[in-house]
Amino acid sequence: MAGATVSDVLNDLEKTDDGAWKLPNLIVGSPLNLVLRLRIPALAVSSPVLQVKLSWQAPNATEIHHLESTLELAVVSPAQMSDFPANPAVQEQVALLMAARARQEAVKFADRGDMAGATQALRNVAKSFSAMPASPQAMAESAALADLATDFESGEKSMARKRARSQAYNLNRSRAANYGKSEPPQKSR
């Protein structure tokens, strides 16, 4: 495919025995956002750069279904690149997945007894959300990172570690870090 390679899958997906990426269980009505970083050499002509094949088996079925799609990019001059601004929705997904990785890094720091390193890893990634357009998900993520950093900072290693791993797991599956948490009941006045 024009010499393109996948340099990173930000969702940190598992791989199958044959080296294919394995998606988490899919749920009807819950989209799964995948973020791939591609390394694409300079192209002289429009060329296919990525081919994706999705295979799945429906619950309680034996038949395997397949779907294939190809990404082809048009050739543009370096001067034209500024005509293609970054997509804010993609930037937000990248930031969310980098926050998931920061949580995993914080757990590794905490496991080595470096609570300051755990806190700093979370605070560093939280800064990326302040530079992004405000959205409910970005604001919620920023607050979740701050709360988690405070937990690590206060020495609540066991609870912070558990929350960090759970939040990273949810973010890698396109769920909010606070997935499954119910809002406290509102007091009536």
Rosetta constraint file for C-alpha pairs under 8 A:
AtomPair CA 1 CA 47 HARMONIC 7.66 0.50
AtomPair CA 1 CA 48 HARMONIC 5.75 0.50
AtomPair CA 1 CA 49 HARMONIC 4.82 0.50
AtomPair CA 1 CA 50 HARMONIC 6.16 0.50
AtomPair CA 1 CA 51 HARMONIC 7.65 0.50
AtomPair CA 2 CA 40 HARMONIC 7.74 0.50
AtomPair CA 2 CA 41 HARMONIC 7.63 0.50
AtomPair CA 2 CA 43 HARMONIC 7.78 0.50
AtomPair CA 2 CA 47 HARMONIC 6.43 0.50
AtomPair CA 2 CA 48 HARMONIC 6.53 0.50
AtomPair CA 2 CA 49 HARMONIC 5.56 0.50
AtomPair CA 3 CA 40 HARMONIC 6.76 0.50
AtomPair CA 3 CA 41 HARMONIC 6.59 0.50
AtomPair CA 3 CA 49 HARMONIC 7.41 0.50
AtomPair CA 4 CA 38 HARMONIC 6.70 0.50
AtomPair CA 4 CA 39 HARMONIC 5.56 0.50
AtomPair CA 4 CA 40 HARMONIC 4.48 0.50
AtomPair CA 4 CA 41 HARMONIC 6.50 0.50
AtomPair CA 4 CA 49 HARMONIC 5.59 0.50
AtomPair CA 4 CA 50 HARMONIC 7.11 0.50
AtomPair CA 5 CA 38 HARMONIC 5.69 0.50
AtomPair CA 5 CA 39 HARMONIC 5.26 0.50
AtomPair CA 5 CA 40 HARMONIC 6.71 0.50
AtomPair CA 6 CA 36 HARMONIC 6.76 0.50
AtomPair CA 6 CA 37 HARMONIC 5.90 0.50
AtomPair CA 6 CA 38 HARMONIC 4.55 0.50
AtomPair CA 6 CA 39 HARMONIC 6.23 0.50
AtomPair CA 7 CA 36 HARMONIC 7.61 0.50
AtomPair CA 7 CA 37 HARMONIC 5.48 0.50
AtomPair CA 7 CA 38 HARMONIC 5.47 0.50
AtomPair CA 7 CA 39 HARMONIC 6.07 0.50
AtomPair CA 8 CA 36 HARMONIC 5.77 0.50
AtomPair CA 8 CA 37 HARMONIC 5.05 0.50
AtomPair CA 8 CA 38 HARMONIC 7.20 0.50
AtomPair CA 9 CA 13 HARMONIC 7.20 0.50
AtomPair CA 9 CA 34 HARMONIC 7.62 0.50
AtomPair CA 9 CA 35 HARMONIC 6.03 0.50
AtomPair CA 9 CA 36 HARMONIC 4.62 0.50
AtomPair CA 9 CA 37 HARMONIC 6.43 0.50
AtomPair CA 10 CA 34 HARMONIC 7.43 0.50
AtomPair CA 10 CA 35 HARMONIC 5.51 0.50
AtomPair CA 10 CA 36 HARMONIC 6.17 0.50
AtomPair CA 10 CA 37 HARMONIC 7.69 0.50
AtomPair CA 10 CA 94 HARMONIC 7.37 0.50
AtomPair CA 10 CA 97 HARMONIC 6.00 0.50
AtomPair CA 10 CA 98 HARMONIC 7.29 0.50
AtomPair CA 10 CA 172 HARMONIC 7.98 0.50
AtomPair CA 11 CA 34 HARMONIC 6.31 0.50
AtomPair CA 11 CA 35 HARMONIC 6.55 0.50
AtomPair CA 11 CA 97 HARMONIC 6.31 0.50
AtomPair CA 11 CA 172 HARMONIC 4.79 0.50
AtomPair CA 11 CA 173 HARMONIC 7.38 0.50
AtomPair CA 12 CA 172 HARMONIC 6.90 0.50
AtomPair CA 13 CA 21 HARMONIC 6.12 0.50
AtomPair CA 13 CA 22 HARMONIC 6.15 0.50
AtomPair CA 13 CA 23 HARMONIC 6.55 0.50
AtomPair CA 13 CA 24 HARMONIC 7.81 0.50
AtomPair CA 13 CA 172 HARMONIC 7.88 0.50
AtomPair CA 14 CA 21 HARMONIC 5.93 0.50
AtomPair CA 14 CA 22 HARMONIC 5.42 0.50
AtomPair CA 14 CA 23 HARMONIC 7.50 0.50
AtomPair CA 15 CA 19 HARMONIC 5.45 0.50
AtomPair CA 15 CA 20 HARMONIC 5.39 0.50
AtomPair CA 15 CA 21 HARMONIC 4.43 0.50
AtomPair CA 15 CA 22 HARMONIC 5.32 0.50
AtomPair CA 16 CA 20 HARMONIC 5.30 0.50
AtomPair CA 16 CA 21 HARMONIC 6.22 0.50
AtomPair CA 16 CA 22 HARMONIC 6.07 0.50
AtomPair CA 24 CA 173 HARMONIC 6.91 0.50
AtomPair CA 26 CA 30 HARMONIC 7.41 0.50
AtomPair CA 26 CA 31 HARMONIC 7.96 0.50
AtomPair CA 26 CA 32 HARMONIC 7.52 0.50
AtomPair CA 27 CA 31 HARMONIC 7.70 0.50
AtomPair CA 31 CA 174 HARMONIC 7.18 0.50
AtomPair CA 32 CA 173 HARMONIC 6.21 0.50
AtomPair CA 32 CA 174 HARMONIC 5.35 0.50
AtomPair CA 33 CA 93 HARMONIC 7.60 0.50
AtomPair CA 33 CA 173 HARMONIC 7.52 0.50
AtomPair CA 33 CA 174 HARMONIC 5.74 0.50
AtomPair CA 35 CA 90 HARMONIC 8.00 0.50
AtomPair CA 35 CA 93 HARMONIC 7.33 0.50
AtomPair CA 35 CA 94 HARMONIC 6.82 0.50
AtomPair CA 40 CA 49 HARMONIC 7.32 0.50
AtomPair CA 43 CA 47 HARMONIC 7.47 0.50
AtomPair CA 43 CA 75 HARMONIC 6.42 0.50
AtomPair CA 44 CA 75 HARMONIC 6.69 0.50
AtomPair CA 45 CA 74 HARMONIC 7.28 0.50
AtomPair CA 45 CA 75 HARMONIC 5.88 0.50
AtomPair CA 46 CA 72 HARMONIC 6.85 0.50
AtomPair CA 46 CA 73 HARMONIC 5.71 0.50
AtomPair CA 46 CA 74 HARMONIC 4.54 0.50
AtomPair CA 46 CA 75 HARMONIC 5.33 0.50
AtomPair CA 47 CA 72 HARMONIC 5.42 0.50
AtomPair CA 47 CA 73 HARMONIC 6.02 0.50
AtomPair CA 47 CA 74 HARMONIC 7.11 0.50
AtomPair CA 48 CA 70 HARMONIC 6.51 0.50
AtomPair CA 48 CA 71 HARMONIC 5.63 0.50
AtomPair CA 48 CA 72 HARMONIC 3.97 0.50
AtomPair CA 48 CA 73 HARMONIC 6.50 0.50
AtomPair CA 49 CA 70 HARMONIC 7.53 0.50
AtomPair CA 49 CA 71 HARMONIC 5.84 0.50
AtomPair CA 49 CA 72 HARMONIC 5.67 0.50
AtomPair CA 49 CA 73 HARMONIC 6.95 0.50
AtomPair CA 50 CA 70 HARMONIC 5.64 0.50
AtomPair CA 50 CA 71 HARMONIC 5.08 0.50
AtomPair CA 50 CA 72 HARMONIC 7.19 0.50
AtomPair CA 51 CA 68 HARMONIC 7.17 0.50
AtomPair CA 51 CA 69 HARMONIC 5.77 0.50
AtomPair CA 51 CA 70 HARMONIC 4.30 0.50
AtomPair CA 51 CA 71 HARMONIC 6.30 0.50
AtomPair CA 52 CA 68 HARMONIC 5.58 0.50
AtomPair CA 52 CA 69 HARMONIC 5.35 0.50
AtomPair CA 52 CA 70 HARMONIC 6.26 0.50
AtomPair CA 53 CA 66 HARMONIC 6.90 0.50
AtomPair CA 53 CA 67 HARMONIC 5.69 0.50
AtomPair CA 53 CA 68 HARMONIC 4.35 0.50
AtomPair CA 53 CA 69 HARMONIC 6.61 0.50
AtomPair CA 54 CA 66 HARMONIC 5.57 0.50
AtomPair CA 54 CA 67 HARMONIC 5.11 0.50
AtomPair CA 54 CA 68 HARMONIC 6.25 0.50
AtomPair CA 55 CA 64 HARMONIC 6.66 0.50
AtomPair CA 55 CA 65 HARMONIC 5.52 0.50
AtomPair CA 55 CA 66 HARMONIC 4.46 0.50
AtomPair CA 55 CA 67 HARMONIC 6.53 0.50
AtomPair CA 56 CA 64 HARMONIC 5.64 0.50
AtomPair CA 56 CA 65 HARMONIC 5.35 0.50
AtomPair CA 56 CA 66 HARMONIC 6.66 0.50
AtomPair CA 57 CA 61 HARMONIC 6.54 0.50
AtomPair CA 57 CA 62 HARMONIC 6.78 0.50
AtomPair CA 57 CA 63 HARMONIC 6.24 0.50
AtomPair CA 57 CA 64 HARMONIC 4.80 0.50
AtomPair CA 57 CA 65 HARMONIC 6.17 0.50
AtomPair CA 58 CA 62 HARMONIC 7.67 0.50
AtomPair CA 58 CA 63 HARMONIC 7.63 0.50
AtomPair CA 58 CA 64 HARMONIC 7.65 0.50
AtomPair CA 76 CA 80 HARMONIC 6.01 0.50
AtomPair CA 76 CA 81 HARMONIC 6.97 0.50
AtomPair CA 77 CA 81 HARMONIC 6.82 0.50
AtomPair CA 80 CA 84 HARMONIC 7.55 0.50
AtomPair CA 81 CA 85 HARMONIC 7.94 0.50
AtomPair CA 86 CA 90 HARMONIC 7.63 0.50
AtomPair CA 86 CA 91 HARMONIC 7.12 0.50
AtomPair CA 87 CA 91 HARMONIC 6.24 0.50
AtomPair CA 88 CA 92 HARMONIC 6.10 0.50
AtomPair CA 88 CA 133 HARMONIC 7.59 0.50
AtomPair CA 89 CA 93 HARMONIC 6.34 0.50
AtomPair CA 90 CA 94 HARMONIC 6.19 0.50
AtomPair CA 91 CA 95 HARMONIC 6.19 0.50
AtomPair CA 92 CA 96 HARMONIC 6.14 0.50
AtomPair CA 92 CA 132 HARMONIC 7.55 0.50
AtomPair CA 92 CA 138 HARMONIC 7.19 0.50
AtomPair CA 93 CA 97 HARMONIC 6.19 0.50
AtomPair CA 94 CA 98 HARMONIC 6.07 0.50
AtomPair CA 95 CA 99 HARMONIC 6.08 0.50
AtomPair CA 95 CA 125 HARMONIC 7.94 0.50
AtomPair CA 95 CA 128 HARMONIC 6.97 0.50
AtomPair CA 95 CA 129 HARMONIC 7.22 0.50
AtomPair CA 96 CA 100 HARMONIC 6.38 0.50
AtomPair CA 96 CA 138 HARMONIC 7.92 0.50
AtomPair CA 96 CA 141 HARMONIC 7.54 0.50
AtomPair CA 96 CA 171 HARMONIC 6.68 0.50
AtomPair CA 97 CA 101 HARMONIC 6.40 0.50
AtomPair CA 97 CA 171 HARMONIC 6.35 0.50
AtomPair CA 97 CA 172 HARMONIC 6.36 0.50
AtomPair CA 98 CA 102 HARMONIC 6.17 0.50
AtomPair CA 98 CA 125 HARMONIC 7.27 0.50
AtomPair CA 99 CA 103 HARMONIC 6.27 0.50
AtomPair CA 99 CA 122 HARMONIC 7.46 0.50
AtomPair CA 99 CA 125 HARMONIC 5.96 0.50
AtomPair CA 99 CA 126 HARMONIC 7.53 0.50
AtomPair CA 99 CA 168 HARMONIC 7.60 0.50
AtomPair CA 100 CA 104 HARMONIC 6.53 0.50
AtomPair CA 100 CA 167 HARMONIC 7.02 0.50
AtomPair CA 100 CA 168 HARMONIC 4.20 0.50
AtomPair CA 100 CA 169 HARMONIC 7.48 0.50
AtomPair CA 100 CA 171 HARMONIC 6.05 0.50
AtomPair CA 100 CA 172 HARMONIC 6.87 0.50
AtomPair CA 101 CA 105 HARMONIC 6.18 0.50
AtomPair CA 101 CA 168 HARMONIC 6.90 0.50
AtomPair CA 102 CA 106 HARMONIC 6.03 0.50
AtomPair CA 102 CA 121 HARMONIC 5.81 0.50
AtomPair CA 102 CA 122 HARMONIC 5.87 0.50
AtomPair CA 102 CA 125 HARMONIC 6.75 0.50
AtomPair CA 103 CA 107 HARMONIC 6.33 0.50
AtomPair CA 103 CA 121 HARMONIC 7.63 0.50
AtomPair CA 103 CA 122 HARMONIC 6.59 0.50
AtomPair CA 103 CA 164 HARMONIC 5.21 0.50
AtomPair CA 103 CA 165 HARMONIC 6.80 0.50
AtomPair CA 103 CA 167 HARMONIC 7.75 0.50
AtomPair CA 103 CA 168 HARMONIC 6.15 0.50
AtomPair CA 104 CA 108 HARMONIC 6.48 0.50
AtomPair CA 104 CA 164 HARMONIC 6.88 0.50
AtomPair CA 104 CA 165 HARMONIC 6.47 0.50
AtomPair CA 104 CA 168 HARMONIC 6.84 0.50
AtomPair CA 105 CA 109 HARMONIC 6.30 0.50
AtomPair CA 105 CA 118 HARMONIC 7.08 0.50
AtomPair CA 105 CA 121 HARMONIC 6.95 0.50
AtomPair CA 106 CA 110 HARMONIC 6.13 0.50
AtomPair CA 106 CA 117 HARMONIC 6.98 0.50
AtomPair CA 106 CA 118 HARMONIC 3.90 0.50
AtomPair CA 106 CA 119 HARMONIC 6.85 0.50
AtomPair CA 106 CA 121 HARMONIC 5.94 0.50
AtomPair CA 106 CA 122 HARMONIC 6.83 0.50
AtomPair CA 106 CA 161 HARMONIC 7.96 0.50
AtomPair CA 106 CA 164 HARMONIC 7.74 0.50
AtomPair CA 107 CA 111 HARMONIC 6.06 0.50
AtomPair CA 107 CA 118 HARMONIC 6.68 0.50
AtomPair CA 107 CA 161 HARMONIC 5.55 0.50
AtomPair CA 107 CA 164 HARMONIC 6.96 0.50
AtomPair CA 107 CA 165 HARMONIC 7.48 0.50
AtomPair CA 108 CA 112 HARMONIC 6.45 0.50
AtomPair CA 108 CA 118 HARMONIC 7.69 0.50
AtomPair CA 109 CA 113 HARMONIC 6.44 0.50
AtomPair CA 109 CA 114 HARMONIC 5.03 0.50
AtomPair CA 109 CA 115 HARMONIC 6.47 0.50
AtomPair CA 109 CA 117 HARMONIC 5.80 0.50
AtomPair CA 109 CA 118 HARMONIC 5.10 0.50
AtomPair CA 110 CA 114 HARMONIC 5.12 0.50
AtomPair CA 110 CA 115 HARMONIC 5.14 0.50
AtomPair CA 110 CA 117 HARMONIC 7.63 0.50
AtomPair CA 110 CA 118 HARMONIC 5.83 0.50
AtomPair CA 110 CA 152 HARMONIC 7.80 0.50
AtomPair CA 110 CA 157 HARMONIC 6.76 0.50
AtomPair CA 110 CA 161 HARMONIC 7.52 0.50
AtomPair CA 114 CA 118 HARMONIC 6.42 0.50
AtomPair CA 115 CA 119 HARMONIC 6.17 0.50
AtomPair CA 115 CA 152 HARMONIC 5.94 0.50
AtomPair CA 115 CA 153 HARMONIC 6.29 0.50
AtomPair CA 115 CA 155 HARMONIC 7.10 0.50
AtomPair CA 115 CA 157 HARMONIC 7.90 0.50
AtomPair CA 116 CA 120 HARMONIC 6.09 0.50
AtomPair CA 116 CA 152 HARMONIC 7.81 0.50
AtomPair CA 116 CA 153 HARMONIC 6.64 0.50
AtomPair CA 117 CA 121 HARMONIC 6.11 0.50
AtomPair CA 118 CA 122 HARMONIC 6.60 0.50
AtomPair CA 118 CA 149 HARMONIC 7.43 0.50
AtomPair CA 118 CA 152 HARMONIC 6.66 0.50
AtomPair CA 119 CA 123 HARMONIC 6.22 0.50
AtomPair CA 119 CA 149 HARMONIC 4.76 0.50
AtomPair CA 119 CA 150 HARMONIC 7.35 0.50
AtomPair CA 119 CA 152 HARMONIC 5.87 0.50
AtomPair CA 119 CA 153 HARMONIC 5.97 0.50
AtomPair CA 120 CA 124 HARMONIC 5.93 0.50
AtomPair CA 120 CA 149 HARMONIC 7.70 0.50
AtomPair CA 121 CA 125 HARMONIC 6.59 0.50
AtomPair CA 122 CA 126 HARMONIC 6.16 0.50
AtomPair CA 122 CA 145 HARMONIC 6.12 0.50
AtomPair CA 122 CA 146 HARMONIC 7.55 0.50
AtomPair CA 122 CA 148 HARMONIC 7.71 0.50
AtomPair CA 122 CA 149 HARMONIC 5.92 0.50
AtomPair CA 123 CA 127 HARMONIC 6.55 0.50
AtomPair CA 123 CA 145 HARMONIC 7.20 0.50
AtomPair CA 123 CA 146 HARMONIC 7.01 0.50
AtomPair CA 123 CA 149 HARMONIC 6.75 0.50
AtomPair CA 124 CA 128 HARMONIC 7.51 0.50
AtomPair CA 125 CA 129 HARMONIC 7.50 0.50
AtomPair CA 126 CA 130 HARMONIC 7.17 0.50
AtomPair CA 126 CA 142 HARMONIC 5.69 0.50
AtomPair CA 126 CA 145 HARMONIC 6.31 0.50
AtomPair CA 126 CA 146 HARMONIC 7.42 0.50
AtomPair CA 127 CA 131 HARMONIC 7.03 0.50
AtomPair CA 128 CA 132 HARMONIC 6.81 0.50
AtomPair CA 129 CA 138 HARMONIC 6.26 0.50
AtomPair CA 129 CA 139 HARMONIC 7.62 0.50
AtomPair CA 129 CA 142 HARMONIC 6.33 0.50
AtomPair CA 130 CA 142 HARMONIC 7.99 0.50
AtomPair CA 132 CA 138 HARMONIC 7.93 0.50
AtomPair CA 134 CA 138 HARMONIC 6.39 0.50
AtomPair CA 134 CA 139 HARMONIC 6.59 0.50
AtomPair CA 135 CA 139 HARMONIC 6.09 0.50
AtomPair CA 136 CA 140 HARMONIC 6.07 0.50
AtomPair CA 137 CA 141 HARMONIC 6.01 0.50
AtomPair CA 137 CA 176 HARMONIC 7.29 0.50
AtomPair CA 138 CA 142 HARMONIC 6.08 0.50
AtomPair CA 139 CA 143 HARMONIC 6.29 0.50
AtomPair CA 140 CA 144 HARMONIC 6.13 0.50
AtomPair CA 141 CA 145 HARMONIC 6.11 0.50
AtomPair CA 141 CA 176 HARMONIC 7.64 0.50
AtomPair CA 141 CA 177 HARMONIC 6.68 0.50
AtomPair CA 142 CA 146 HARMONIC 6.28 0.50
AtomPair CA 143 CA 147 HARMONIC 6.17 0.50
AtomPair CA 144 CA 148 HARMONIC 6.11 0.50
AtomPair CA 144 CA 177 HARMONIC 7.11 0.50
AtomPair CA 144 CA 178 HARMONIC 7.59 0.50
AtomPair CA 145 CA 149 HARMONIC 6.02 0.50
AtomPair CA 146 CA 150 HARMONIC 6.21 0.50
AtomPair CA 147 CA 151 HARMONIC 6.32 0.50
AtomPair CA 148 CA 152 HARMONIC 6.37 0.50
AtomPair CA 148 CA 160 HARMONIC 6.20 0.50
AtomPair CA 148 CA 163 HARMONIC 7.52 0.50
AtomPair CA 148 CA 164 HARMONIC 7.10 0.50
AtomPair CA 149 CA 153 HARMONIC 6.01 0.50
AtomPair CA 150 CA 154 HARMONIC 6.02 0.50
AtomPair CA 151 CA 155 HARMONIC 6.53 0.50
AtomPair CA 151 CA 156 HARMONIC 5.37 0.50
AtomPair CA 151 CA 157 HARMONIC 7.35 0.50
AtomPair CA 151 CA 159 HARMONIC 7.64 0.50
AtomPair CA 151 CA 160 HARMONIC 5.49 0.50
AtomPair CA 152 CA 156 HARMONIC 5.65 0.50
AtomPair CA 152 CA 157 HARMONIC 5.83 0.50
AtomPair CA 152 CA 160 HARMONIC 5.74 0.50
AtomPair CA 152 CA 161 HARMONIC 7.96 0.50
AtomPair CA 156 CA 160 HARMONIC 5.80 0.50
AtomPair CA 157 CA 161 HARMONIC 5.71 0.50
AtomPair CA 158 CA 162 HARMONIC 6.23 0.50
AtomPair CA 159 CA 163 HARMONIC 6.15 0.50
AtomPair CA 160 CA 164 HARMONIC 5.95 0.50
AtomPair CA 161 CA 165 HARMONIC 6.24 0.50
AtomPair CA 162 CA 166 HARMONIC 6.20 0.50
AtomPair CA 163 CA 167 HARMONIC 5.96 0.50
AtomPair CA 164 CA 168 HARMONIC 6.07 0.50
AtomPair CA 165 CA 169 HARMONIC 6.12 0.50
AtomPair CA 166 CA 170 HARMONIC 6.29 0.50
AtomPair CA 166 CA 177 HARMONIC 7.83 0.50
AtomPair CA 167 CA 171 HARMONIC 6.15 0.50
AtomPair CA 167 CA 176 HARMONIC 7.72 0.50
AtomPair CA 167 CA 177 HARMONIC 4.52 0.50
AtomPair CA 167 CA 178 HARMONIC 6.83 0.50
AtomPair CA 167 CA 179 HARMONIC 7.88 0.50
AtomPair CA 168 CA 172 HARMONIC 6.17 0.50
AtomPair CA 168 CA 177 HARMONIC 7.07 0.50
AtomPair CA 169 CA 173 HARMONIC 6.65 0.50
AtomPair CA 170 CA 174 HARMONIC 6.51 0.50
AtomPair CA 170 CA 175 HARMONIC 4.97 0.50
AtomPair CA 170 CA 176 HARMONIC 6.36 0.50
AtomPair CA 170 CA 177 HARMONIC 5.88 0.50
AtomPair CA 170 CA 179 HARMONIC 6.77 0.50
AtomPair CA 171 CA 175 HARMONIC 5.11 0.50
AtomPair CA 171 CA 176 HARMONIC 5.83 0.50
AtomPair CA 171 CA 177 HARMONIC 5.80 0.50
AtomPair CA 175 CA 179 HARMONIC 6.00 0.50
